[in-house]
C-alpha cells in the first residue's frame, strides 16, 4: 500500500511540474494532453494492476507490466525525438542570431585605399 501512495505522489508531482514549467514555452497542446493521459494511465496501473493485465490481454500482451514497459519505451522514444528536434530548432535560431549580429557589426570596406 505504501508503494502505491509513493508512486501516485510521484506521478502527480511529475504532472504538476510538467504542466507548470512547460506552460510558458510553446509546447503543443497535444503533447500536454498525451503526457497527462500517460500519467493517468500510470495511476490506474498502480491502483488496479488486474485491470492493466486485462487491457494487456486485449492487445495480445501477456502481462500488464509488459504493456506498461512497452508504453514507457514508446514514450521515451517520443521524448527523445522531441528533445532532439527542440535542440535543432534552438541551434537554427542561434545561427540566425549570430548571422544577424555579425552582419550588423560588420564594417564596410573602404572603396579607396587610404594614402599615407
VOBA-1610 file (N, C-alpha, C; in pm, whole numbers, padded with zeros to 5 digits, always signed):
BEGIN
Unk+00081-00119+00000Unk+00000+00000+00000Unk+00086+00127+00000Unk+00196+00125+00074Unk+00284+00241+00080Unk+00343+00271-00059Unk+00379+00167-00132Unk+00437+00189-00265Unk+00335+00254-00358Unk+00209+00220-00345Unk+00106+00282-00428Unk+00097+00432-00399Unk+00099+00468-00273Unk+00092+00610-00236Unk+00213+00684-00290Unk+00330+00625-00274Unk+00453+00690-00322Unk+00453+00704-00474Unk+00410+00602-00545Unk+00407+00608-00692Unk+00305+00710-00741Unk+00189+00713-00680Unk+00087+00810-00721Unk+00135+00952-00690Unk+00198+00972-00576Unk+00253+01102-00543Unk+00359+01145-00645Unk+00444+01052-00685Unk+00546+01082-00786Unk+00483+01121-00919Unk+00379+01050-00959Unk+00311+01080-01085Unk+00246+01218-01079Unk+00181+01249-00969Unk+00116+01379-00955Unk+00221+01491-00957Unk+00332+01472-00888Unk+00437+01573-00889Unk+00496+01593-01028Unk+00517+01485-01102Unk+00566+01496-01239Unk+00467+01573-01327Unk+00341+01541-01311Unk+00239+01608-01391Unk+00233+01757-01359Unk+00236+01792-01231Unk+00233+01934-01192Unk+00358+02005-01243Unk+00474+01943-01227Unk+00599+02004-01275Unk+00593+02026-01426Unk+00547+01927-01500Unk+00542+01938-01646Unk+00446+02048-01689Unk+00327+02049-01632Unk+00229+02148-01674Unk+00266+02288-01629Unk+00330+02301-01514Unk+00366+02433-01463Unk+00484+02492-01542Unk+00586+02412-01571Unk+00706+02465-01634Unk+00699+02466-01786Unk+00612+02389-01843Unk+00601+02391-01988Unk+00488+02480-02036Unk+00412+02538-01944Unk+00304+02627-01983Unk+00356+02757-02042Unk+00478+02792-02010Unk+00535+02918-02057Unk+00604+02902-02192Unk+00635+02782-02229Unk+00700+02759-02358Unk+00595+02722-02462Unk+00641+02698-02581Unk+00549+02669-02691Unk+00525+02518-02705Unk+00491+02454-02596Unk+00461+02312-02601Unk+00323+02294-02660Unk+00313+02205-02756Unk+00186+02180-02821Unk+00086+02122-02721Unk-00039+02159-02739Unk-00144+02110-02650Unk-00154+01958-02658Unk-00131+01901-02775Unk-00139+01755-02789Unk-00033+01685-02706Unk+00084+01745-02692Unk+00190+01687-02610Unk+00148+01691-02463Unk+00090+01802-02420Unk+00044+01812-02282Unk-00067+01711-02253Unk-00160+01698-02345Unk-00269+01603-02327Unk-00216+01460-02324Unk-00125+01431-02415Unk-00066+01297-02419Unk+00009+01263-02291Unk+00084+01360-02240Unk+00158+01337-02116Unk+00061+01316-02000Unk-00043+01398-01994Unk-00142+01385-01886Unk-00211+01249-01893Unk-00248+01205-02012Unk-00311+01074-02027Unk-00217+00961-01986Unk-00091+00975-02021Unk+00007+00873-01982Unk+00020+00868-01830Unk+00017+00983-01766Unk+00025+00986-01620Unk-00099+00924-01556Unk-00216+00954-01612Unk-00340+00894-01561Unk-00335+00743-01580Unk-00285+00700-01693Unk-00269+00556-01718Unk-00178+00494-01614Unk-00073+00565-01577Unk+00018+00515-01474Unk-00049+00502-01338Unk-00132+00600-01303Unk-00204+00593-01175Unk-00301+00475-01175Unk-00372+00457-01285Unk-00465+00343-01294Unk-00388+00212-01283Unk-00272+00206-01345Unk-00191+00084-01339Unk-00147+00054-01196Unk-00119+00158-01119Unk-00078+00139-00980Unk-00196+00095-00894Unk-00310+00159-00915Unk-00427+00130-00832Unk-00497-00001-00868Unk-00499-00033-00997Unk-00573-00151-01043Unk-00487-00235-01137Unk-00387-00303-01088Unk-00299-00381-01175Unk-00371-00494-01249Unk-00476-00548-01192Unk-00550-00655-01260Unk-00618-00601-01387Unk-00667-00478-01380Unk-00729-00417-01498Unk-00626-00393-01607Unk-00506-00358-01567Unk-00398-00339-01664Unk-00365-00470-01734Unk-00367-00580-01660Unk-00341-00711-01721Unk-00452-00747-01818Unk-00576-00717-01784Unk-00688-00742-01878Unk-00672-00659-02005Unk-00633-00533-01988Unk-00610-00447-02105Unk-00494-00502-02189Unk-00391-00547-02122Unk-00277-00605-02195Unk-00321-00727-02274Unk-00406-00810-02217Unk-00454-00928-02288Unk-00534-00890-02412Unk-00608-00779-02405Unk-00682-00731-02523Unk-00587-00695-02637Unk-00469-00645-02602Unk-00370-00607-02703Unk-00277-00722-02740Unk-00298-00838-02681Unk-00214-00953-02714Unk-00085-00959-02635Unk-00080-00888-02523Unk+00037-00888-02436Unk+00002-00971-02313Unk+00097-01050-02266Unk+00069-01143-02157Unk+00041-01078-02024Unk+00121-00978-01985Unk+00106-00918-01853Unk+00091-00767-01863Unk+00028-00710-01762Unk+00010-00565-01758Unk+00142-00491-01743Unk+00234-00551-01668Unk+00364-00486-01652Unk+00439-00478-01785Unk+00422-00579-01869Unk+00486-00574-02001Unk+00425-00463-02086Unk+00292-00449-02080Unk+00226-00342-02154Unk+00274-00206-02107Unk+00288-00190-01978Unk+00338-00065-01922Unk+00482-00039-01966Unk+00562-00142-01968Unk+00701-00127-02015Unk+00704-00086-02162Unk+00623-00148-02245Unk+00619-00112-02387Unk+00575+00032-02405Unk+00475+00073-02327Unk+00430+00211-02334Unk+00538+00308-02291Unk+00615+00270-02190Unk+00723+00355-02143Unk+00833+00367-02248Unk+00863+00259-02317Unk+00964+00263-02423Unk+00919+00357-02535Unk+00793+00349-02573Unk+00742+00438-02677Unk+00745+00583-02629Unk+00703+00606-02506Unk+00705+00743-02451Unk+00847+00797-02444Unk+00943+00713-02406Unk+01082+00757-02400Unk+01134+00791-02540Unk+01098+00709-02638Unk+01138+00740-02776Unk+01080+00872-02822Unk+00954+00895-02792Unk+00890+01021-02828Unk+00960+01138-02760Unk+00988+01125-02631Unk+01054+01233-02558Unk+01194+01260-02614Unk+01265+01155-02651Unk+01399+01172-02706Unk+01394+01246-02839Unk+01303+01206-02926Unk+01291+01274-03056Unk+01246+01418-03038Unk+01152+01441-02947Unk+01104+01576-02919Unk+01218+01665-02869Unk+01300+01612-02780Unk+01415+01689-02729Unk+01515+01718-02840Unk+01543+01619-02923Unk+01636+01637-03035Unk+01586+01748-03128Unk+01458+01745-03162Unk+01403+01846-03252Unk+01406+01985-03190Unk+01384+01994-03060Unk+01392+02124-02994Unk+01534+02179-02998Unk+01632+02094-02973Unk+01771+02140-02978Unk+01809+02182-03120Unk+01762+02110-03221Unk+01791+02150-03358Unk+01730+02287-03388Unk+01609+02312-03340Unk+01544+02441-03360Unk+01622+02551-03289Unk+01670+02524-03168Unk+01750+02623-03095Unk+01880+02652-03167Unk+01945+02549-03219Unk+02069+02569-03295Unk+02044+02657-03416Unk+01933+02634-03485Unk+01899+02715-03601Unk+01875+02861-03562Unk+01803+02881-03450Unk+01777+03017-03404Unk+01905+03088-03365Unk+01994+03017-03296Unk+02123+03078-03257Unk+02205+03112-03381Unk+02205+03027-03480Unk+02280+03056-03603Unk+02224+03181-03671Unk+02093+03193-03677Unk+02033+03313-03737Unk+02069+03438-03658Unk+02068+03427-03527Unk+02102+03541-03442Unk+02247+03581-03461Unk+02337+03484-03465Unk+02479+03514-03484Unk+02502+03579-03619Unk+02436+03529-03723Unk+02449+03591-03855Unk+02401+03736-03853Unk+02286+03759-03790Unk+02232+03895-03785Unk+02324+03989-03710Unk+02380+03944-03599Unk+02472+04028-03522Unk+02600+04052-03601Unk+02649+03949-03668Unk+02771+03965-03748Unk+02750+04064-03862Unk+02636+04057-03927Unk+02608+04150-04037Unk+02591+04292-03983Unk+02526+04305-03870Unk+02505+04437-03810Unk+02636+04500-03767Unk+02730+04421-03719Unk+02857+04474-03669Unk+02967+04477-03775Unk+02937+04429-03892Unk+03040+04425-03996Unk+03074+04567-04042Unk+03202+04590-04066Unk+03246+04720-04116Unk+03247+04715-04269Unk+03207+04827-04326Unk+03210+04834-04472Unk+03352+04856-04516Unk+03397+04784-04618Unk+03533+04806-04666Unk+03541+04940-04741Unk+03655+05005-04728Unk+03675+05132-04797Unk+03693+05106-04946Unk+03627+05188-05026Unk+03637+05173-05172Unk+03776+05217-05218Unk+03830+05317-05153Unk+03962+05366-05193Unk+04060+05338-05081Unk+04178+05288-05117Unk+04276+05264-05011Unk+04325+05398-04953Unk+04347+05399-04828Unk+04393+05520-04761Unk+04538+05545-04795Unk+04573+05671-04824Unk+04710+05706-04858Unk+04780+05764-04736Unk+04899+05721-04715Unk+04976+05772-04601Unk+05084+05862-04647
//
